């Protein structure tokens, strides 16, 4: 069984690639397509992603859990995979029909037909992606190699074929083909581990958690993807362009910790299945330590350097995204901690009803705030809506974990981290002022200072045991 460290290494490589590729591609696409056409692609992609959420329901979560639990039993592994895939396939077919109907019968979408046809292709092939199989098997090496290879090909094709603002359909087609190509490769490769078997199908066993976890993901999207869709209907492509730009930049920044969370889910499921609750809690708190180490300085860096980050990656015409990025920056910490509670604790513990209840309350707040704030405040309203909805989910999840499993928020540790990083603010602000209008230098020098400051604080002020152990191990290897 691969170690958590190796899995995290591969996921970190993939996360780093997910930093590098957008930094190369996003500035080019933003400038070539412009705010409006970029907004069109983001608007239609948000609609297609809604249908993908409906078609996938809870299989992306339940699949990892089921595969992780039965990976040592080939017969049970094949049975679980077959049931989940066939259930997923049936719902996907329904989703394709519904999206076709929306394309033809919703008047507002008629001007986007060319993009929606491409989106239908992405929706259908998504069922063959079966990424949950490889995550459940903890085959992160394969995921990393395949993802980087396909993304590199995608990068080349975008630079070759997307040359003007009118090529936004070509860009959307190539982006959708990322899913198609990965799906074909994944499904072909899956034959090494499983096959589709129509014998002893037990679809009924999986239907309830499939839809329960699916409703959770759909509700969660009410304060993420729904913001883009609702903003598109209410405010138009320009505001979608600003808001989606801030969201994409935020997701780039969050990518590293999300990679760590994805690695931990199958391992946490295995520990709970084996009854090792003490080890489960220990890993949970180590995850929190890693989160604080990464997220707090990133929030500070993003707030102070929001303008140079946006200008560097997207261009000056995306000035409207600067304040939006500053609003959503705290979500690096909030979503990171929420992922620990939900992905590493509640899901492996199979507390699906709690997850569903919390997400319903969060979605209710998200929808209400969208209706109240977005028509008047547009992108700012959507950003505030997202921030408050995620915060509510975090509070509800923490309350349950504290009450039922005695897993409390490490407040003293968190306040110590804030105290340690407070001086980072003036350091970064001095860099921002000294290299005014030199965005490359602002981001580069600011990033270097942040990195050095983080290492210094972790080693000499906070004395983080996880960081100390990591540096001690690898510094010893360098000397040997």
C-alpha positions as CSV (number, residue, x, y, z in Angstrom):
1,X,0.0,0.0,0.0
2,X,1.5,3.4,-1.0
3,X,2.5,5.6,1.9
4,X,0.6,8.9,2.6
5,X,4.0,10.8,2.1
6,X,4.4,9.3,-1.4
7,X,0.8,9.9,-2.3
8,X,1.1,13.5,-1.0
9,X,4.3,13.9,-3.0
10,X,2.6,12.8,-6.3
11,X,-0.5,15.0,-5.4
12,X,1.9,17.9,-4.7
13,X,3.6,17.5,-8.0
14,X,0.1,17.5,-9.7
15,X,-0.9,20.5,-7.6
16,X,2.3,22.3,-8.6
17,X,1.6,21.5,-12.2
18,X,-1.9,22.9,-11.7
19,X,-0.2,26.1,-10.5
20,X,2.2,26.2,-13.4
21,X,-0.2,25.5,-16.3
22,X,-2.7,28.2,-15.4
23,X,0.1,30.7,-14.8
24,X,1.3,29.9,-18.4
25,X,-2.1,29.6,-20.0
26,X,-4.5,31.9,-18.1
27,X,-2.7,35.1,-18.9
28,X,-2.7,34.2,-22.6
29,X,-6.3,33.2,-22.7
30,X,-7.5,36.1,-20.6
31,X,-5.9,38.6,-23.0
32,X,-6.8,36.9,-26.3
33,X,-10.4,36.2,-25.5
34,X,-11.1,39.3,-23.5
35,X,-13.4,39.7,-20.5
36,X,-16.7,39.2,-22.3
37,X,-15.8,36.0,-24.2
38,X,-14.1,34.7,-21.2
39,X,-17.3,35.3,-19.3
40,X,-19.3,33.4,-22.0
41,X,-17.2,30.3,-21.6
42,X,-17.3,30.5,-17.8
43,X,-21.1,31.0,-17.9
44,X,-21.8,28.0,-20.1
45,X,-19.2,25.9,-18.3
46,X,-21.0,26.6,-15.0
47,X,-24.2,25.3,-16.5
48,X,-22.6,22.2,-17.9
49,X,-20.9,21.6,-14.6
50,X,-24.3,21.7,-12.9
51,X,-25.5,18.9,-15.1
52,X,-22.2,17.0,-14.4
53,X,-22.9,17.4,-10.7
54,X,-26.4,15.9,-11.3
55,X,-25.0,13.1,-13.3
56,X,-22.3,12.2,-10.9
57,X,-24.3,12.8,-7.7
58,X,-22.3,11.1,-4.9
59,X,-20.2,8.7,-6.9
60,X,-17.0,10.8,-6.6
61,X,-17.1,10.5,-2.8
62,X,-18.8,7.2,-2.3
63,X,-16.6,5.6,-5.0
64,X,-13.4,6.5,-3.2
65,X,-14.9,5.2,0.1
66,X,-16.1,1.9,-1.4
67,X,-13.0,1.2,-3.5
68,X,-10.7,2.0,-0.6
69,X,-12.7,-0.4,1.7
70,X,-12.6,-3.3,-0.8
71,X,-9.4,-2.9,-2.8
72,X,-7.9,-6.1,-1.3
73,X,-10.8,-8.2,-2.5
74,X,-10.8,-8.4,-6.3
75,X,-14.3,-9.8,-6.6
76,X,-15.9,-7.3,-4.2
77,X,-13.9,-4.5,-5.9
78,X,-15.3,-5.4,-9.3
79,X,-18.8,-5.7,-7.9
80,X,-18.6,-2.3,-6.2
81,X,-17.1,-0.7,-9.4
82,X,-19.8,-2.2,-11.7
83,X,-22.7,-1.1,-9.5
84,X,-21.4,2.4,-9.1
85,X,-20.5,2.8,-12.8
86,X,-23.8,1.6,-14.1
87,X,-25.7,3.8,-11.7
88,X,-23.6,6.7,-12.7
89,X,-24.1,5.9,-16.4
90,X,-28.0,5.7,-16.1
91,X,-28.1,9.1,-14.4
92,X,-25.7,10.6,-16.9
93,X,-28.0,9.6,-19.8
94,X,-30.9,11.4,-18.1
95,X,-28.6,14.5,-17.6
96,X,-27.7,14.5,-21.3
97,X,-31.4,14.5,-22.3
98,X,-32.2,17.3,-19.9
99,X,-29.3,19.5,-21.1
100,X,-30.4,18.9,-24.7
101,X,-33.9,20.0,-23.8
102,X,-32.5,23.1,-22.0
103,X,-30.5,24.0,-25.1
104,X,-33.5,23.9,-27.4
105,X,-36.3,25.2,-25.1
106,X,-34.7,27.9,-22.9
107,X,-34.7,31.1,-25.0
108,X,-31.9,32.8,-23.1
109,X,-29.5,29.9,-23.9
110,X,-30.3,29.9,-27.7
111,X,-27.4,32.3,-28.4
112,X,-25.0,29.9,-26.7
113,X,-25.9,26.7,-28.6
114,X,-22.5,26.3,-30.1
115,X,-20.9,26.2,-26.7
116,X,-23.7,24.0,-25.2
117,X,-23.2,21.3,-27.9
118,X,-19.6,21.1,-26.9
119,X,-20.6,20.9,-23.2
120,X,-22.9,17.9,-23.9
121,X,-19.8,16.0,-25.2
122,X,-18.0,16.9,-21.9
123,X,-21.1,15.8,-19.9
124,X,-21.4,12.4,-21.5
125,X,-17.7,11.4,-21.4
126,X,-17.4,12.5,-17.7
127,X,-19.0,9.1,-16.7
128,X,-16.0,7.3,-18.1
129,X,-13.5,9.4,-16.2
130,X,-13.8,7.1,-13.1
131,X,-11.2,9.2,-11.2
132,X,-12.7,7.9,-8.0
133,X,-11.4,4.4,-8.8
134,X,-7.8,5.5,-8.9
135,X,-8.2,7.7,-5.8
136,X,-9.7,4.8,-3.9
137,X,-6.8,2.5,-5.0
138,X,-4.5,5.4,-3.9
139,X,-2.8,5.2,-7.4
140,X,-1.8,8.8,-7.3
141,X,1.3,8.2,-9.3
142,X,-0.8,7.2,-12.3
143,X,-3.2,10.1,-11.8
144,X,-0.3,12.6,-11.7
145,X,1.6,11.2,-14.8
146,X,-1.6,11.0,-16.9
147,X,-3.0,14.4,-15.8
148,X,0.3,16.3,-16.5
149,X,0.8,14.6,-19.9
150,X,-2.7,15.4,-21.1
151,X,-2.6,18.9,-19.8
152,X,0.7,19.6,-21.5
153,X,-0.9,18.5,-24.8
154,X,-3.9,20.7,-24.1
155,X,-1.6,23.7,-23.4
156,X,0.1,23.3,-26.8
157,X,-3.2,23.0,-28.7
158,X,-4.6,26.1,-27.1
159,X,-1.5,28.2,-28.1
160,X,-1.7,26.8,-31.6
161,X,-5.5,27.1,-32.3
162,X,-6.7,30.0,-30.0
163,X,-5.3,33.1,-31.7
164,X,-8.1,35.7,-31.5
165,X,-11.2,36.7,-29.5
166,X,-13.5,34.8,-32.0
167,X,-11.8,31.5,-31.1
168,X,-13.6,31.2,-27.8
169,X,-15.6,28.2,-29.1
170,X,-12.3,26.5,-30.0
171,X,-11.0,27.2,-26.6
172,X,-14.1,25.8,-24.9
173,X,-13.9,22.7,-27.2
174,X,-10.2,22.1,-26.2
175,X,-11.1,22.6,-22.6
176,X,-13.9,20.0,-22.8
177,X,-11.6,17.6,-24.6
178,X,-9.5,17.5,-21.5
179,X,-12.3,15.5,-19.9
180,X,-12.8,13.4,-23.0
181,X,-9.2,12.4,-23.4
182,X,-8.6,11.7,-19.7
183,X,-11.9,9.7,-19.7
184,X,-10.8,7.5,-22.6
185,X,-7.3,6.8,-21.1
186,X,-8.7,6.2,-17.6
187,X,-11.4,3.8,-18.7
188,X,-9.0,1.8,-20.9
189,X,-6.4,1.6,-18.0
190,X,-9.1,0.5,-15.5
191,X,-9.2,-2.9,-17.1
192,X,-6.1,-3.8,-15.2
193,X,-8.0,-3.6,-11.9
194,X,-11.7,-4.1,-12.6
195,X,-14.3,-4.9,-15.3
196,X,-18.0,-4.3,-15.8
197,X,-20.0,-7.2,-14.5
198,X,-23.7,-7.5,-14.9
199,X,-23.9,-10.5,-12.5
200,X,-25.3,-10.0,-9.0
201,X,-26.0,-6.3,-9.5
202,X,-27.0,-4.6,-6.2
203,X,-27.9,-1.1,-7.4
204,X,-30.5,-0.7,-4.7
205,X,-27.7,-0.8,-2.0
206,X,-26.0,2.2,-3.5
207,X,-28.9,4.3,-4.6
208,X,-29.5,6.0,-1.2
209,X,-25.9,7.1,-0.4
210,X,-25.5,7.9,-4.2
211,X,-28.3,10.5,-4.1
212,X,-27.7,11.6,-0.5
213,X,-24.1,12.6,-1.1
214,X,-25.1,13.9,-4.6
215,X,-27.6,16.2,-3.0
216,X,-24.8,17.4,-0.7
217,X,-22.6,18.3,-3.7
218,X,-25.5,20.0,-5.5
219,X,-26.4,22.0,-2.4
220,X,-22.7,22.9,-2.0
221,X,-22.7,24.2,-5.6
222,X,-25.5,26.6,-4.6
223,X,-22.8,28.9,-3.2
224,X,-20.0,28.2,-5.7
225,X,-21.1,27.3,-9.2
226,X,-24.6,28.7,-8.8
227,X,-23.1,32.2,-8.2
228,X,-21.6,32.2,-11.7
229,X,-24.8,31.0,-13.3
230,X,-27.0,33.4,-11.4
231,X,-24.6,36.3,-12.0
232,X,-24.7,35.4,-15.8
233,X,-28.5,35.7,-15.9
234,X,-28.7,38.8,-13.8
235,X,-25.6,40.9,-14.7
236,X,-24.2,39.6,-18.0
237,X,-20.9,38.2,-19.4
238,X,-18.7,41.1,-18.2
239,X,-19.4,40.6,-14.4
240,X,-19.1,36.8,-14.9
241,X,-15.7,37.4,-16.4
242,X,-14.5,39.4,-13.4
243,X,-16.0,37.0,-10.8
244,X,-14.9,33.8,-12.5
245,X,-11.4,35.3,-12.8
246,X,-11.2,35.8,-9.1
247,X,-12.5,32.3,-8.5
248,X,-10.0,30.7,-10.8
249,X,-7.1,32.6,-9.2
250,X,-8.4,31.5,-5.8
251,X,-8.6,27.9,-6.9
252,X,-5.0,28.0,-8.1
253,X,-3.9,29.3,-4.7
254,X,-6.0,26.6,-2.9
255,X,-4.8,23.7,-5.1
256,X,-1.9,22.5,-2.9
257,X,-4.0,21.9,0.2
258,X,-6.8,20.4,-1.8
259,X,-4.3,17.8,-3.1
260,X,-3.4,16.9,0.5
261,X,-7.1,16.5,1.4
262,X,-7.7,14.2,-1.6
263,X,-4.8,12.0,-0.5
264,X,-6.2,11.7,3.0
265,X,-9.8,10.6,2.3
266,X,-9.0,7.0,1.3
267,X,-6.5,6.6,4.1
268,X,-9.0,8.0,6.7
269,X,-11.6,5.6,5.4
270,X,-9.2,2.7,5.9
271,X,-8.3,3.7,9.4
272,X,-12.0,3.9,10.5
273,X,-12.8,0.6,8.8
274,X,-9.9,-0.9,10.9
275,X,-11.2,0.7,14.1
276,X,-8.0,2.8,14.6
277,X,-9.7,5.9,16.0
278,X,-6.7,7.3,17.9
279,X,-4.6,7.2,14.8
280,X,-7.5,8.8,12.9
281,X,-7.7,11.8,15.3
282,X,-3.9,12.1,15.3
283,X,-3.8,12.5,11.5
284,X,-6.7,14.9,11.6
285,X,-4.8,17.3,13.9
286,X,-1.7,16.9,11.8
287,X,-3.8,18.0,8.8
288,X,-4.9,21.1,10.7
289,X,-1.2,21.9,11.5
290,X,-0.4,21.6,7.8
291,X,-3.4,23.8,6.9
292,X,-2.4,26.6,9.3
293,X,1.2,26.5,8.0
294,X,0.0,26.9,4.4
295,X,-3.2,28.9,4.5
296,X,-2.6,31.8,6.9
297,X,0.4,33.3,5.0
298,X,-1.4,32.6,1.7
299,X,-4.4,34.6,2.8
300,X,-2.2,37.5,3.9
301,X,-0.2,37.3,0.6
302,X,-3.4,37.2,-1.5
303,X,-5.0,40.2,0.2
304,X,-1.9,42.4,0.0
305,X,-0.9,41.3,-3.5
306,X,-4.3,40.9,-5.1
307,X,-3.8,43.7,-7.7
308,X,-0.4,42.4,-9.0
309,X,-1.6,38.8,-9.0
310,X,-4.6,39.8,-11.2
311,X,-2.6,42.1,-13.4
312,X,0.2,39.5,-13.8
313,X,-2.1,36.6,-14.7
314,X,-5.1,38.2,-16.4
315,X,-4.1,41.7,-17.4
316,X,-5.1,45.2,-16.4
317,X,-8.6,44.9,-18.1
318,X,-9.5,42.6,-15.2
319,X,-9.2,45.4,-12.6
320,X,-12.7,44.5,-11.5
321,X,-11.5,41.1,-10.2
322,X,-9.0,42.6,-7.7
323,X,-11.5,43.5,-4.9
324,X,-13.4,40.2,-5.5
325,X,-10.1,38.3,-5.0
326,X,-9.5,40.1,-1.7
327,X,-13.0,39.2,-0.5
328,X,-12.7,35.5,-1.2
329,X,-9.1,35.2,0.0
330,X,-10.0,34.1,3.6
331,X,-11.7,31.1,2.0
332,X,-8.3,29.6,1.6
333,X,-8.3,29.0,5.4
334,X,-12.1,28.5,5.7
335,X,-12.5,26.0,2.9
336,X,-9.2,24.3,3.9
337,X,-10.5,23.6,7.4
338,X,-13.9,22.7,6.1
339,X,-12.3,20.1,3.8
340,X,-10.6,18.6,6.8
341,X,-13.8,18.2,8.7
342,X,-16.0,17.0,5.8
343,X,-13.6,15.1,3.6
344,X,-11.3,13.7,6.2
345,X,-13.7,13.2,9.1
346,X,-17.4,13.2,8.3
347,X,-17.3,11.3,5.0
348,X,-15.0,8.5,6.2
349,X,-17.2,8.3,9.4
350,X,-20.2,7.9,7.0
351,X,-22.0,10.8,8.6
352,X,-23.8,11.5,5.4
353,X,-27.0,12.8,7.0
354,X,-25.1,15.4,8.9
355,X,-23.2,16.5,5.8
356,X,-26.5,16.7,3.9
357,X,-28.2,18.7,6.7
358,X,-25.3,21.2,6.9
359,X,-25.1,21.6,3.2
360,X,-28.9,22.2,3.0
361,X,-28.6,25.1,5.5
362,X,-25.6,26.5,3.7
363,X,-27.4,26.3,0.4
364,X,-30.4,28.0,1.8
365,X,-28.3,30.9,3.0
366,X,-26.4,30.9,-0.4
367,X,-29.6,31.1,-2.5
368,X,-31.1,33.8,-0.2
369,X,-27.9,35.9,-0.3
370,X,-27.6,35.5,-4.1
371,X,-31.2,36.8,-4.6
372,X,-30.7,39.7,-2.1
373,X,-27.1,40.8,-3.0
374,X,-26.2,39.9,-6.6
375,X,-28.8,42.0,-8.5
376,X,-27.5,45.1,-6.7
377,X,-23.9,44.4,-5.9
378,X,-23.1,42.0,-8.8
379,X,-19.7,40.3,-8.4
380,X,-19.1,41.7,-4.9
381,X,-22.5,40.2,-3.8
382,X,-21.6,36.8,-5.3
383,X,-18.2,36.9,-3.4
384,X,-19.7,37.8,-0.1
385,X,-22.4,35.1,-0.6
386,X,-19.7,32.5,-1.1
387,X,-17.7,33.6,1.9
388,X,-20.6,33.6,4.3
389,X,-22.1,30.3,3.1
390,X,-18.8,28.4,3.4
391,X,-18.3,30.0,6.9
392,X,-21.7,28.7,8.0
393,X,-20.9,25.1,6.8
394,X,-17.6,25.2,8.7
395,X,-19.3,26.3,12.0
396,X,-22.0,23.6,11.7
397,X,-19.4,20.9,10.9
398,X,-17.1,21.9,13.7
399,X,-20.1,22.0,16.2
400,X,-21.0,18.4,15.3
401,X,-17.4,17.1,15.5
402,X,-16.9,18.8,18.9
403,X,-20.1,17.3,20.3
404,X,-20.0,13.8,19.0
405,X,-16.2,13.0,18.6
406,X,-14.5,15.5,20.9
407,X,-12.6,16.9,18.0
408,X,-12.3,20.6,18.8
409,X,-11.0,23.6,16.9
410,X,-7.4,24.3,18.1
411,X,-8.1,28.0,19.0
412,X,-4.9,28.5,21.0
413,X,-2.8,27.0,18.2
414,X,-4.6,29.2,15.7
415,X,-4.1,32.4,17.7
416,X,-0.4,31.5,18.0
417,X,-0.1,31.2,14.2
418,X,-1.8,34.5,13.7
419,X,0.6,36.2,16.2
420,X,3.5,34.6,14.4
421,X,2.5,35.8,10.9
422,X,1.3,39.3,11.8
423,X,4.6,40.9,10.8
424,X,4.3,39.4,7.3
425,X,1.7,42.2,6.5
426,X,4.1,45.2,6.7
427,X,6.9,43.3,4.9
428,X,4.6,42.5,2.0
429,X,3.2,46.0,1.9
430,X,6.7,47.5,1.7
431,X,7.4,45.3,-1.3
432,X,4.1,46.3,-2.8
433,X,4.9,50.0,-2.5
434,X,8.6,49.8,-3.4
435,X,8.0,48.0,-6.7
436,X,4.9,49.9,-7.6
437,X,3.6,49.1,-11.1
438,X,6.3,46.3,-11.4
439,X,3.9,43.4,-10.9
440,X,6.5,40.7,-11.7
441,X,8.8,42.0,-9.0
442,X,5.9,42.5,-6.5
443,X,4.7,38.9,-6.8
444,X,8.2,37.3,-7.1
445,X,9.9,39.2,-4.2
446,X,6.8,39.0,-2.1
447,X,6.6,35.3,-2.7
448,X,10.2,34.8,-1.7
449,X,9.8,36.9,1.4
450,X,6.7,34.9,2.4
451,X,8.5,31.6,1.9
452,X,11.5,32.6,4.0
453,X,9.3,34.1,6.7
454,X,7.1,31.0,6.9
455,X,10.1,28.7,7.4
456,X,11.6,31.0,10.0
457,X,8.3,31.3,12.0
458,X,7.6,27.5,11.8
459,X,11.1,26.6,13.0
460,X,11.9,29.2,15.6
461,X,8.5,30.7,16.8
462,X,5.8,28.0,16.4
463,X,8.2,25.0,16.3
464,X,5.7,23.0,14.3
465,X,6.5,19.3,14.9
466,X,5.4,18.3,11.4
467,X,7.7,20.9,9.7
468,X,10.6,20.1,12.0
469,X,10.3,16.4,11.3
470,X,10.2,17.0,7.6
471,X,13.2,19.4,7.5
472,X,15.2,17.1,9.9
473,X,14.6,14.1,7.7
474,X,15.5,15.7,4.4
475,X,18.4,17.8,5.6
476,X,19.9,14.6,7.0
477,X,19.5,12.9,3.6
478,X,21.3,15.9,1.9
479,X,24.3,15.6,4.3
480,X,24.5,11.8,3.7
